[in-house]
């Protein structure tokens, strides 16, 4: 990992100077990302899905624990027969039954392992969602900042054209130029007004996109004072992403899930041995008759014929393994391509900034010279307006290019799988995937509800 290249440092400083210097309170990118993390309904949804996966592990483990149930019944019977005549009696029965799997050739443990892998996959998918939320917030932040800067440039341009139009009218009054020159200045002002209206419309749309991504209205966005460090080359970055990108880790867990599912399907052909026990108490009211019973025993079961369902399950599980492995290969190639594309985007953006800086310097010199020559009568009003437009276009392109570098840097970080609240050092309450899972593992049935409610309370549920 290295620090930022010199052009990027220059870019950040220049972007800051182009910011809304007149704003009373500037909003940093960091604060916007913190708000996006805290306000994201998508993150909250996927955090709930992770808690569901944690509960699946508990249910899978419960299959290996004793199952105890009770029954109770009360009945009234009537009898009318000869001899003996009519009679009636009331009775009640209370029973308790328990069963526990003693041996299933490891099928139950495979179920637990499969559910645990599902938790790992869901955790990685949650990181992927977090990256998407933060990258969307970055893009919305920079887009709003860009739209704000373009509005400012258009407003300044309109002021310059107003001065040029006034100068054209003054020169027309003294006969230095013709009415045609004045008309060209008026046309240029109308065009500037149209461009300003378009820029303000873009700003309104960018504001709505910002609210959607961040969860609150924007203030005066300022350029980040520093950008994240990145690997020196795309090759190094691809190696980093291949080891730790959440999409790849999730796909790897899904392969393990499929393999465990196949092993479990094959064990469905094996017998299961269980320990069973029961106690029953019965009493007939208004009589001395009663019955009490107790039993304990071993029970073994094994499927013999299910119409080919078990063989079909094995074939389906085998195909799921093949599908998961293919998905892993595709995901690995996709991440590799995304890293390469992100680095190419960043390289183009940096080169574009340097070229536009040179263009601005040349356009400024040209504009100053043409305007001076026009006062001496060596240039026409059209020449001045064209030079002004060239300078404006260069400055507008500089704003766009500067923001593109910043977004490109964070896009590289996202392609690496490292665009997370923890890696960015955001001041937020980070979601702890272990907290709920630990409570699920430790709680017993009598205390489970109270303890899990406490955990949910800590995360705002």
Residue pairs with C-beta under 8 A, 6 or more apart in sequence:
1 229
1 230
1 231
2 229
2 230
2 231
2 232
3 229
4 12
4 226
4 227
4 229
5 350
7 350
7 353
7 354
8 227
8 350
8 405
8 409
11 350
11 353
11 402
11 405
11 406
12 223
12 224
12 225
12 226
12 227
12 406
14 357
14 402
15 223
15 402
15 403
15 406
16 222
16 223
16 225
18 149
18 223
18 398
18 399
18 402
19 26
19 145
19 149
19 220
19 221
19 222
19 223
20 26
20 148
20 149
20 152
20 220
20 221
20 222
23 219
23 220
23 222
24 220
25 219
25 220
26 219
26 220
26 221
26 222
27 218
27 219
27 220
27 221
27 222
28 222
28 224
29 138
29 141
29 142
29 221
29 222
29 223
29 224
30 224
30 424
30 426
30 427
32 137
32 141
32 210
32 214
32 218
32 221
33 134
33 137
33 138
33 141
33 421
33 424
33 426
34 421
34 426
34 427
34 428
35 137
35 214
35 215
35 216
36 133
36 134
36 136
36 137
36 213
36 214
36 215
37 43
37 130
37 133
37 134
37 421
37 426
37 428
38 215
38 428
38 429
39 214
39 215
39 216
40 133
40 215
42 129
42 132
42 133
43 126
43 129
43 130
43 133
43 431
46 122
46 125
46 126
46 129
47 126
47 431
47 459
49 122
49 126
50 119
50 122
50 123
50 126
50 433
50 436
51 436
53 115
53 118
53 119
53 122
54 119
54 436
54 437
54 440
55 440
56 115
56 118
56 119
57 112
57 115
57 116
57 118
57 119
57 437
57 440
57 441
58 440
58 441
59 115
60 108
60 111
60 112
60 114
60 115
61 112
63 101
63 108
63 111
64 101
64 108
64 109
64 112
65 100
66 98
66 99
66 100
67 98
67 99
67 100
68 96
68 97
68 98
69 96
69 97
69 98
70 94
70 95
70 96
70 97
71 93
71 94
71 95
71 97
72 92
72 93
72 94
72 95
73 92
73 93
74 90
74 91
74 92
75 90
75 91
75 92
76 88
76 89
76 90
77 88
77 89
77 90
77 91
78 86
78 87
78 88
79 86
79 87
79 88
79 89
80 86
80 87
89 284
89 285
89 286
89 287
90 284
90 285
90 286
91 282
91 283
91 284
91 285
92 282
92 283
92 285
93 280
93 281
93 282
93 283
94 280
94 281
94 282
95 278
95 279
95 280
95 281
96 278
96 279
96 280
97 276
97 277
97 278
98 276
98 277
98 278
99 274
99 275
99 276
99 277
99 299
100 274
100 275
101 108
101 272
101 273
101 274
102 273
102 274
102 275
102 298
103 272
103 273
104 267
104 270
104 272
104 273
105 267
105 270
105 271
106 267
107 264
107 267
107 268
107 270
107 272
110 260
110 263
110 264
110 267
111 264
113 260
114 257
114 260
114 261
114 264
117 253
117 254
117 256
117 257
117 260
118 253
118 257
119 437
120 249
120 253
121 250
121 253
121 254
121 257
122 250
123 433
124 246
124 247
124 249
124 250
124 253
125 246
125 250
126 431
126 433
127 246
127 417
127 420
128 246
128 247
128 250
130 419
130 420
130 421
131 246
131 414
131 417
131 419
131 420
133 213
134 410
134 414
134 419
134 420
134 421
134 424
135 410
135 411
135 414
135 419
136 213
137 213
137 214
138 406
138 407
138 410
139 213
139 407
140 206
140 209
140 210
140 212
140 213
140 214
141 210
141 213
141 214
141 218
141 221
142 221
142 403
142 406
142 407
143 206
143 209
143 210
143 403
144 203
144 206
144 207
144 209
144 210
144 218
144 221
145 221
145 222
145 223
145 403
146 206
146 399
146 400
146 403
147 199
147 202
147 203
147 205
147 206
147 207
148 203
148 220
148 221
149 399
150 199
150 202
150 203
150 396
150 399
151 196
151 199
151 200
151 203
153 199
153 392
153 395
153 396
153 399
154 192
154 195
154 196
154 199
155 196
157 192
157 195
157 196
157 388
157 392
158 189
158 192
158 193
158 196
160 388
161 185
161 188
161 189
161 192
161 385
161 388
162 189
164 185
164 188
164 381
164 384
164 385
164 388
165 182
165 185
165 186
165 188
165 189
168 177
168 181
168 182
168 185
168 381
169 182
171 177
171 181
172 178
172 179
172 181
172 182
176 377
177 380
177 381
181 380
181 381
181 382
182 381
184 381
184 382
184 385
185 381
185 385
188 385
188 388
188 389
207 217
207 218
210 217
210 218
211 217
211 218
223 402
223 406
224 406
227 406
227 409
227 410
228 409
228 410
228 413
228 418
228 423
228 424
230 237
230 346
230 409
230 412
230 413
230 416
231 237
231 240
231 416
233 343
234 339
234 340
234 343
234 344
237 339
237 343
237 412
237 415
237 416
238 336
238 339
238 340
240 416
241 248
241 335
241 336
241 338
241 339
241 415
241 416
241 417
242 248
242 332
242 335
242 336
244 416
244 417
244 418
245 335
245 415
245 416
245 417
246 417
247 331
247 334
247 335
247 417
248 328
248 331
248 332
248 335
248 417
251 324
251 327
251 328
251 331
251 332
252 328
254 324
254 327
254 328
255 321
255 324
255 325
255 328
257 324
258 317
258 320
258 321
258 323
258 324
258 325
259 321
261 317
261 320
261 321
262 314
262 317
262 318
262 320
262 321
264 317
265 310
265 313
265 314
265 316
265 317
266 314
266 317
268 303
268 310
268 313
269 302
269 303
269 310
270 302
271 300
271 301
271 302
272 300
272 301
272 302
273 298
273 299
273 300
274 298
274 299
274 300
274 301
275 296
275 297
275 298
275 299
276 295
276 296
276 297
276 298
276 299
277 294
277 295
277 296
277 297
278 293
278 294
278 295
278 296
279 293
279 294
280 291
280 292
280 293
280 294
281 290
281 291
281 292
282 290
282 291
282 292
283 289
283 290
284 290
303 310
335 415
335 417
338 415
339 412
339 415
339 416
341 415
342 408
342 411
342 412
342 414
342 415
343 412
345 408
345 411
346 405
346 408
346 409
346 411
346 412
349 401
349 404
349 405
349 408
350 405
352 401
352 404
353 398
353 401
353 402
353 405
356 394
356 397
356 398
356 401
357 398
359 394
359 397
360 391
360 394
360 395
360 398
363 387
363 390
363 391
363 394
364 391
366 387
366 390
366 391
367 384
367 387
367 388
367 390
367 391
370 379
370 383
370 384
370 387
371 379
371 384
371 387
373 379
373 383
374 380
374 381
374 383
374 384
410 419
413 419
413 423
421 428
421 430
422 430
431 459
435 455
435 458
435 459
436 452
436 455
436 456
436 459
439 451
439 452
439 454
439 455
440 452
442 451
443 451
443 452
